[in-house]
Amino acid sequence: MPMAIELEHPELAAFLARADHVDVHRVRTERPLRSFIAATFAYQPRWITFLYAVRKRLVGLIGLQQEGMPEPTRWRPEDVPMQPGVPASFFTVQAAREDQLWIAAAEERHLRATLAIFREASGYALVTIVHYRHWTGRLYFNLIRPFHHLVVMAMARAGATG
C-alpha cells in the first residue's frame, strides 16, 4: 500500500521503494524554493556543530569514517544546484523542478540518505528517506535519530525565516 507522502508526491515512489526509514517534517513559509534551500543549508549554529563532533566520535566507535566537520553551505538562491548529478553540499541532486521540488541523496558505505523538499500549499515538506546498506547503517541511524529530528526542524525553520 502506498504511503500518504507517495500519493501526494508520486516523484518519490522510486526513492521510497524498500525504505528502512521515512520521516516528514513540514514548515510554513512563502519563500521561493531556492531561497528556502539556501537558508536551510546555511544554518549551522554551535549546537549543531557540537552534534557533528559527537557524531564523529560515535561513528568511529562503530568503525565508520566521517570526512571532517561539515561546513554550512553558503549558496545564493541562484546558486542552488538544480541539475541531476550535480553535487549539493554532501548530497548529489537526483531531481529538481523549479519552485516545486528538490531531491538529493548521499551515498555512504553503511546507508543511503535521500532528502526531498516539496512545495505544499502553505510551505514545504522535508522528507528524509533512509536505506540501510549494512548493519552499521541501522545502528548509526538509530543512534542519531533523536537528533536528526531536532536538526531537520531547526534547519527548516531557519530556511523558512532565513
Helices and strands as residue ranges (DSSP letters): H 4-8, G 10-12, H 13-16, E 21-28, H 33-42, H 46-61, G 77-79, E 87-88, E 91-97, E 101-107, E 111-120, E 123-132, H 135-161
